[in-house]
Amino acid sequence: MTSTHHLTLDLPYAQAVESVRAALSEQGFGIITEIDMRASLEKKLDAAAAEEVGDYVILGACNPGLARRALAAEPQLGVLLPCNVIVRGGGDGVHSIVDAMDPKVMVQLSESDDVREVADDADVRVRAALASLSHPG
């Protein structure tokens, strides 16, 4: 099992970020955290470090119903929440790369059937969001 689902989009970075937000929203995920890595590295280190990383955002996606079920089954699973989705520029200005945490990582830390059900449900939704980006319309 890999720890992420990966996708390359034929979209420039800013458009890819908005498309990913919309796709996740359609699957019941809200963005509860957002980290602009370029801005963070420029502030904490310098412009060269920011430029090295380039356009890169970490979106903390959360489906409240799924989070509630996961935490009820295993409260310590909060260390894996929210489900991080990264969007980064492809380096050419016309492509972007999306990586989403595989929710089934939760199952590696718990033998609970309830956690397995939540992870399976979340995985279906994350995959559906990414598929909608691959095949819009």
Disulfide bonds with the S-S distance in Angstrom:
none
